[in-house]
Every structure is written in C-alpha cells, then in structure tokens.
Amino acid sequence: MIVLDTVKTRKQGNAVMVTLASKFEIPAGKTYFISKENDGTISLIPKIDDYFLAAKEKEFVDEEDMLAADFIVEGRLLDE
C-alpha cells in the first residue's frame, strides 16, 4: 500500500517551492529533470551523468539486439 504525503507550496522570490521530507532521502544539490502533465501531475526524474558508466558488459543487450547484430543493408533504399 502506498501512503501519500501532503506538501504545500510556498513562494520564495519569483519561484514556488515544495519542501520534500527527509524520509525520502533526497540529497541537497541533486539535479532533477522536472515535467508537468496536462492533469497537473509533476514528476521529478534524477539526472544521471552517465547512465552506462557502471553497466556490466551486455547488461543492456536483449533478444532484439541479437537479431540486429547480423543485419546487412542491401541496396540503396535506406540512403534516400
């Protein structure tokens, strides 16, 4: 079961601020992408400097990648 917290916005200069509780363990100075949906939903997505930096070899390879591994372009139809 998800328990939702309630927060209130506050004005600070020309910005509107939302305070996030420490229980969410969000470090100060962390960078996020923010988006707002048509229904008013606001999402924060953490910015990752290099998503593949800590990736293990072939961690992101799936069956479709293996199908394309031996793909050879024939003709010039794709060049147009």
PyMOL commands that set and color helices and strands:
alter all, ss='L'
color gray80, all
select helices_A, chain A and resi 22-24+63-68+77-79
alter helices_A, ss='H'
color red, helices_A
select strands_A, chain A and resi 9-12+15-18+32-36+42-46
alter strands_A, ss='S'
color yellow, strands_A
deselect
rebuild
show_as cartoon
